[in-house]
């Protein structure tokens, strides 16, 4: 009787082991989304991410408002913009904000090969780091478009690929109130909030920062948010 029970238990164990071998668990299997970062880890920090390929005058205004609220942000800079606006690029750094790469020519990185991704990202990083005298460790793909080659290229260049948890879509919807709502609705710690240097975004920014202040949220750089 005991032998029969023992044999039965062994049979069950063999079935379980065989099932695991032939049908491995998905736990630990990395997907493409797992390799890109959509949110930070801070309990009370939120990150304004300003993607810059235009709007130099608005960038200056954004810097002034951030100073007024003692807030920090991360500016993802397009290399071609930086090439024409070195003084503004340096001012972003001098005012204590973080600078990341937004590629060089605003290309769709999901349509680029590995080598093309490397060249587009590397060129922007080299110029920005040299012009602003600052290390660049973050990359935000234009339009949020990326593939495995993009992630591989960024990683091999020593960069983390950053996306967003909230998008103001301010480049399309030129509405100050809509921008405010999208930057504040159901907002919590760890948010990565995407925006651009637009006139209506600048107009909404004081209200956005005031909202964070009254809700005990700190505007911090992406790197601080990631911990």
C-alpha positions, 0 to 999 in steps of 0.5 A, spaced: 500 500 500 505 504 502 509 503 495 503 504 491 502 511 494 509 512 493 509 511 486 503 515 485 507 521 488 513 520 484 508 519 478 505 526 479 512 529 481 514 527 474 508 530 470 509 536 474 517 537 472 515 535 465 510 540 464 514 545 467 520 543 462 515 543 456 511 549 458 516 554 461 513 559 465 513 566 462 515 569 469 522 572 468 521 573 460 522 580 458 518 583 453 520 589 449 515 593 453 519 591 460 525 594 457 523 601 456 521 605 462 514 608 463 514 610 470 518 612 476 518 609 483 518 615 487 512 616 492 511 623 492 515 625 485 513 627 479 517 628 472 515 633 467 519 631 461 519 637 456 521 634 449 525 640 445 525 641 437 522 647 437 520 653 441 526 656 444 522 662 447 517 658 450 523 654 453 526 660 456 519 662 459 518 654 462 525 655 465 523 662 469 516 658 471 520 652 474 525 657 478 519 660 481 516 654 484 523 651 485 522 645 481 526 641 477 525 637 470 528 633 465 529 636 458 529 631 452 533 635 447 533 634 439 540 634 437 539 639 431 535 644 435 541 644 440 546 645 434 542 652 433 541 653 440 547 652 444 546 658 449 539 656 451 542 648 452 547 651 456 542 655 460 538 649 461 543 645 465 546 651 469 539 652 472 540 645 474 535 641 470 537 634 467 538 633 460 537 627 456 537 625 448 531 626 443 535 623 437 538 628 432 533 629 427 526 627 430 526 620 426 521 614 427 526 610 431 522 603 430 523 604 422 531 604 423 536 599 423 540 597 429 546 601 426 541 607 424 539 607 431 546 607 434 548 613 429 542 617 430 542 617 438 550 617 438 550 623 434 545 627 439 549 624 445 556 626 443 553 633 441 549 635 447 554 632 452 560 636 449 556 643 448 553 643 455 558 639 458 554 634 462 553 626 461 547 624 458 544 617 460 537 618 458 534 617 451 526 619 449 525 616 442 521 621 438 513 620 438 515 614 442 516 610 436 522 604 438 523 597 437 528 592 439 534 595 435 532 602 438 533 599 445 539 595 444 542 601 441 540 605 447 543 600 452 549 599 448 550 607 448 549 607 456 542 610 456 535 608 459 530 608 454 524 613 457 517 613 455 511 616 459 505 615 464 501 621 462 501 625 455 499 632 455 498 631 447 500 639 447 503 639 440 496 637 437 491 640 442 493 647 443 488 648 449 491 651 456 486 647 460 486 641 457 494 641 458 493 642 465 487 637 466 492 631 462 498 633 467 494 633 473 488 628 473 489 622 477 496 624 478 500 620 483 508 619 485 512 616 480 509 619 474 513 621 467 509 627 464 510 629 457 510 636 454 513 640 449 515 648 449 508 650 447 505 657 448 499 654 451 503 649 455 507 655 458 501 658 460 498 652 464 505 651 467 504 655 473 497 652 475 500 645 474 506 646 479 501 649 484 497 643 483 502 639 485 504 643 491 498 643 494 497 635 493 504 634 496 508 632 490 515 634 488 517 636 481 523 632 480 528 630 474 527 623 471 533 620 474 531 622 481 524 619 480 527 612 477 531 612 484 
